[in-house]
Amino acid sequence: MAEFCRRCGAEIVTANLMDIDPGVDRAHFALVLPGDRLRQLSLTEWRLFVELYRRHGRVVPNVELTRAARIPAYALSEQIRRLRKLLLGSRFRLLTHQSYGYELMVQGDPIRGSSRRAAV
């Protein structure tokens, strides 16, 4: 059974990965931009980001994203639009898989390889 961080709600394994990722400031629920600037995410945006980050490089179905973010299905596209806008300038990109889900790509990710699809 998975253990969850009391502070951010992420699984412990995901939280540990986020702690060492230079593009994420888990303590402030924010993305780290060039120049060490922070871009704050709302609670819903953070939940979406964590679910996508947990499986970055793989497609996350819409139904799983709505469950993780605790939002109704009709609100997902608007929340994804907001998250995508907030990701601009960061090392993260969102890919859309029409009628199925979304995929978070991490630029410069040595594990997944950044030579795969690079842009939205």
C-alpha positions as CSV (number, residue, x, y, z in Angstrom):
1,M,0.0,0.0,0.0
2,A,1.3,3.4,-0.9
3,E,2.3,5.9,1.7
4,F,1.4,9.6,1.2
5,C,3.2,12.8,2.3
6,R,1.2,14.7,4.9
7,R,2.3,18.1,3.5
8,C,1.7,17.8,-0.2
9,G,-0.4,14.6,-0.6
10,A,1.9,13.0,-3.1
11,E,3.1,9.4,-2.7
12,I,6.3,9.2,-0.7
13,V,8.2,7.8,-3.7
14,T,7.0,10.7,-6.0
15,A,7.6,13.2,-3.2
16,N,11.2,12.1,-2.9
17,L,11.7,12.4,-6.7
18,M,10.2,15.9,-6.7
19,D,12.5,16.9,-3.9
20,I,15.6,16.2,-6.0
21,D,14.1,17.6,-9.2
22,P,15.5,21.1,-9.9
23,G,12.2,22.1,-11.6
24,V,9.9,21.5,-8.6
25,D,9.7,23.2,-5.2
26,R,7.4,20.9,-3.3
27,A,7.6,22.9,-0.1
28,H,5.9,25.8,-1.9
29,F,3.7,23.8,-4.4
30,A,5.5,25.6,-7.1
31,L,7.5,25.2,-10.3
32,V,11.1,26.5,-10.5
33,L,11.7,28.7,-13.5
34,P,15.1,29.9,-14.9
35,G,16.7,32.4,-12.5
36,D,15.3,30.5,-9.5
37,R,11.9,32.2,-9.8
38,L,8.9,30.3,-8.5
39,R,5.5,29.9,-10.2
40,Q,2.9,29.0,-7.6
41,L,0.2,26.4,-8.5
42,S,-3.3,26.2,-7.0
43,L,-4.3,23.1,-5.1
44,T,-6.1,21.6,-8.1
45,E,-3.2,22.5,-10.5
46,W,-0.8,20.9,-8.0
47,R,-2.8,17.7,-7.8
48,L,-2.9,17.4,-11.6
49,F,0.8,18.1,-11.8
50,V,1.6,15.5,-9.2
51,E,-0.4,12.8,-10.9
52,L,1.2,13.7,-14.3
53,Y,4.7,13.9,-12.7
54,R,4.2,10.5,-11.0
55,R,3.9,8.9,-14.4
56,H,5.8,11.4,-16.6
57,G,6.7,10.0,-20.0
58,R,3.5,8.0,-20.0
59,V,-0.1,8.8,-20.9
60,V,-2.4,9.4,-17.9
61,P,-6.1,8.8,-18.8
62,N,-8.6,11.6,-18.3
63,V,-10.6,9.7,-15.7
64,E,-7.5,9.2,-13.5
65,L,-6.6,12.9,-13.7
66,T,-10.1,13.9,-12.7
67,R,-10.0,11.5,-9.8
68,A,-6.6,12.7,-8.6
69,A,-7.5,16.4,-8.9
70,R,-10.9,15.8,-7.3
71,I,-12.7,17.7,-10.1
72,P,-15.7,16.8,-12.3
73,A,-14.9,15.5,-15.8
74,Y,-16.3,18.6,-17.5
75,A,-13.7,20.8,-15.6
76,L,-10.6,18.9,-16.7
77,S,-10.0,20.6,-20.0
78,E,-10.1,24.1,-18.4
79,Q,-7.8,23.0,-15.5
80,I,-5.3,21.4,-18.1
81,R,-5.4,24.7,-20.0
82,R,-4.4,26.6,-16.9
83,L,-1.7,24.1,-16.0
84,R,-0.3,24.1,-19.5
85,K,-0.1,28.0,-19.3
86,L,1.7,27.8,-16.0
87,L,4.2,25.2,-17.3
88,L,5.4,27.7,-20.0
89,G,9.1,28.6,-19.2
90,S,9.6,25.5,-17.0
91,R,11.3,22.3,-18.0
92,F,7.9,20.5,-18.3
93,R,5.6,20.2,-21.3
94,L,2.1,18.7,-21.6
95,L,1.2,16.5,-24.6
96,T,-2.5,15.9,-25.4
97,H,-3.6,12.5,-26.5
98,Q,-7.0,13.3,-28.0
99,S,-10.0,11.8,-26.2
100,Y,-7.7,9.7,-23.9
101,G,-5.4,11.7,-21.7
102,Y,-2.3,13.8,-21.2
103,E,1.4,13.1,-20.9
104,L,4.0,15.2,-19.0
105,M,7.3,15.4,-20.7
106,V,10.4,16.6,-18.8
107,Q,13.1,18.3,-20.8
108,G,16.6,17.1,-19.8
109,D,15.2,14.0,-18.0
110,P,18.1,11.5,-18.0
111,I,15.8,8.6,-17.1
112,R,13.1,9.1,-19.8
113,G,15.4,10.6,-22.4
114,S,14.6,14.1,-23.7
115,S,15.3,13.0,-27.3
116,R,11.7,11.8,-27.5
117,R,8.9,14.2,-28.3
118,A,10.0,17.6,-27.1
119,A,7.2,20.1,-27.5
120,V,3.4,20.3,-27.2
